[in-house]
Amino acid sequence: MKSKIEQTAKVLKAISHPTRLAIVCGLVNSEECNVSRMVDKLGLLQPNISQHLSILKNAGVIEGYRKGSQICYRVTNEEVKRLIQELNL
């Protein structure tokens, strides 16, 4: 099991990229979103968004869940939610 410091560093590294930070901020502010909407909002290609989502999932920041025929994402890491809200991003 990773130490708290190692896990925190992994999370901070994951959200330090501008695109991933934008995804996390959007998810915190809207609570959930699917990839199509992220593509529209961020103006990036779907494979690029999916790659960033994978990094965020692996860091334990977000999770995806099926909602009808789509997969929606939400921030599940409460510390990250609080951080984004405190930064008022």
MIMI-591253 format. One record per residue (C-alpha): residue number from 1; x, y, z. Coordinates in steps of 0.001 Angstrom, whole numbers, plus 500000, padded with zeros to 6 digits. Layout:
// residues N
PT, NUM, X, Y, Z
...
// end
This chain:
// residues 89
PT, 1, 500000, 500000, 500000
PT, 2, 501293, 503410, 499067
PT, 3, 502027, 505954, 501729
PT, 4, 499797, 508989, 502073
PT, 5, 502565, 511177, 500648
PT, 6, 503061, 508956, 497592
PT, 7, 499318, 508796, 496920
PT, 8, 498952, 512564, 497351
PT, 9, 501864, 513161, 494952
PT, 10, 500210, 510876, 492385
PT, 11, 496927, 512788, 492656
PT, 12, 498604, 516192, 492449
PT, 13, 500632, 515088, 489432
PT, 14, 497447, 513875, 487727
PT, 15, 495594, 517149, 488219
PT, 16, 498599, 519363, 487456
PT, 17, 498139, 519145, 483666
PT, 18, 495974, 522047, 482400
PT, 19, 493586, 519787, 480459
PT, 20, 493126, 517391, 483365
PT, 21, 492639, 520299, 485750
PT, 22, 489972, 521688, 483403
PT, 23, 488248, 518288, 483321
PT, 24, 488293, 518002, 487113
PT, 25, 487030, 521573, 487571
PT, 26, 484219, 520940, 485124
PT, 27, 483265, 517729, 486892
PT, 28, 483320, 519363, 490320
PT, 29, 481146, 522214, 489068
PT, 30, 478660, 520051, 487145
PT, 31, 478966, 516850, 489247
PT, 32, 479039, 514580, 486178
PT, 33, 479735, 514676, 482472
PT, 34, 480184, 512368, 479494
PT, 35, 483056, 512397, 477014
PT, 36, 481015, 513957, 474179
PT, 37, 480200, 516971, 476307
PT, 38, 483846, 517276, 477396
PT, 39, 484909, 517243, 473739
PT, 40, 482451, 520078, 473025
PT, 41, 483441, 522123, 476081
PT, 42, 487215, 521697, 475799
PT, 43, 487509, 521632, 472009
PT, 44, 489775, 518575, 472072
PT, 45, 489533, 515271, 470262
PT, 46, 487857, 512313, 471945
PT, 47, 491023, 510138, 472096
PT, 48, 492866, 512970, 473830
PT, 49, 490097, 513395, 476416
PT, 50, 489970, 509634, 476976
PT, 51, 493716, 509532, 477627
PT, 52, 493405, 512262, 480259
PT, 53, 490412, 510529, 481844
PT, 54, 492448, 507322, 482106
PT, 55, 495208, 509135, 483996
PT, 56, 492681, 510698, 486366
PT, 57, 491010, 507327, 486950
PT, 58, 494333, 505619, 487641
PT, 59, 495199, 508306, 490179
PT, 60, 491905, 507741, 492008
PT, 61, 490511, 511183, 491207
PT, 62, 487465, 510219, 489110
PT, 63, 485328, 507233, 488234
PT, 64, 483217, 506396, 485250
PT, 65, 479801, 504778, 485380
PT, 66, 477259, 503732, 482815
PT, 67, 474244, 505985, 482343
PT, 68, 472121, 504535, 479588
PT, 69, 474335, 504109, 476540
PT, 70, 476950, 506590, 477744
PT, 71, 479678, 506554, 480336
PT, 72, 479579, 509516, 482667
PT, 73, 482404, 510635, 484905
PT, 74, 482453, 512234, 488330
PT, 75, 485075, 513246, 490870
PT, 76, 485150, 510700, 493678
PT, 77, 488170, 512006, 495563
PT, 78, 486718, 514263, 498250
PT, 79, 490060, 515961, 498943
PT, 80, 490328, 516974, 495288
PT, 81, 486748, 518283, 495345
PT, 82, 487510, 520416, 498393
PT, 83, 490749, 521685, 496855
PT, 84, 489031, 522781, 493638
PT, 85, 486217, 524432, 495577
PT, 86, 488661, 526239, 497886
PT, 87, 490686, 527458, 494895
PT, 88, 487395, 528709, 493426
PT, 89, 488282, 527377, 489957
// end
